[in-house]
């Protein structure tokens, strides 16, 4: 496997893990706040949508500039 392909896979996996973590945390917090299951799901999806991908990319590889 080429290093570029591995790098892309690593990036994709980091993004997947960040999405999962954001969704799980938001779902749990929404439950603590008393939201129903549907509301918890909506909050979890909103957490994924609002992830700061630029910050995530900078955290993964601070030397690279985020691509537009």
N, C-alpha and C positions, 0 to 999 in steps of 0.2 A: 504494500500500500504506500502510495506516495506521501511525502510529508505534508503537502498541501491538502490532500484528501483527509489525512488524519487530523490536521489542524481544523478543517471544516467540521469533521465529526465531533471533535472536542468542543468546538464552539456550539454546535447544535445541541450537544448533550448538556452543556452548561446552561443554555437557554431553557431547555426542557426542565432541568432541575430547578431553575429559578421560577418558572411558571408553576410547577407543582408546589414548591414551597410557599409561594405567594397565595395560591388557591387554598391550600390546606390551612394556612394561618388565618386568612380572611374568613373561611368557612367556620373555623373554630370560634373566632371572635364574634362572628355574627350569631352563633348559637348562644354564646355567653350573654349577648345582648338581648336574647329572647326572640330572634327571628325564626319564622317557620322554615321548613326544609327548602321550600321554593325561594324564599328570601335569602337564605344562606347560600344557595347555589348562585343566585344573581350577584351577590356580593363577591363570591369567589371568582366568577367570570370577570367582573369589573376590576378585580385586583390584577388579573392577568393582563387585561387591556391597558391598565395604567402603569405597568412595569416600565421603568426608565431603562430602555435598552442601551442608550448611550453610556449610562453609568455602569451597566452590567458589562459592556464591552471594555470599558476602561479598567474595570476591576479584573477582568480576565487577562488582558494584555495591556498594561498601562502605556507601553511604548507605541502602540498603534493608535492612529487617529480613527475615530468612527467614520465609516463610509456613508455617504449620502444615499 
